[in-house]
């Protein structure tokens, strides 16, 4: 039997004034003439983001949700050249450790999904180096939390540039020559909805020993062969050396016309079409809900799941397929 554990992304719709992604733009930073004052404001925003992250984690644990994606916007402008030399970790050290201690205590799984501008197969050297710097910041945050950073950062393959094979090989070349080993351990790859199919992403994951995060919605939107199940065993094998259970992303199309866009909630029947195919193939699968309604989508999905006769409920966000 397979255990299914659900998670949600970044924001909680149940908590008020709890955004973990408050920010300051470079334009706003520039307007503050006193640089130390500008840095202090960045630190205050970062501190508030961390405090809200802990609030959300506590809310999640109280609701028996043990899988959560942290926002990549915890520290505004951290990778911007305008704040080069800013030691953002020191004033936030205690708060980061408090978050990490709570995650360990509650045995939660957390990860990140950096924005689309993190491109490891970039053609431009400056884009690649900026991407590596951004990933290094994610690594530092996890280390400051006291968490094992292994396989905590989901990435897309990157740009296709209308040349799929060449773009895949550029990723592999950069991976070997440019990406430090500690950053390599951080990464897991996801198939996307426009540029790289499940088969494309599997090619890289198998070649470079990277776990593959299967996005079911992306696959439905972009594939060469709709029969993903023939590749499922290969997907599961990419996780054999990971300390974490296999992970997938679940969302539903907003509409037939806007198929690639995420709906507010998850279509329970669409989800169980997937689950019926993988039942028994893995002992556990962690499913990150990428729906607009965040934790509300998780709560609705669990409510709809409780009425089914093919599951056994374990807690507030997990169940067993029977």
Secondary structure, DSSP 8 states (H G I E B T S, - for coil): -EEEEEEEES--SSSSS--S-----HHHHHH-SSHHHHHHHHHHHHHHHHHHHHHHHHHHHHTT--EEE--TTSSTTTT-GGGTT--HHHHHHHHHHHHHHHHHHHT-EEEB---TT--TT-SSHHHHHHHHHHHHHHHHHHHHTT---TT-EEEE----TT-HHHHHHHHHHHHHHTS-HHHHTTEEEE--SSS--HHHHHHHHHHHT--EEEEHHHHHHS-S-S-GGGGHHHHHHTTTT-SS-EEEEE--BS-STTTTSB-SS--HHHHHHHHHHHTTTSSEEEEEE--TTHHHHHHHHHHHHHT-SSEEEEETTEEEE-
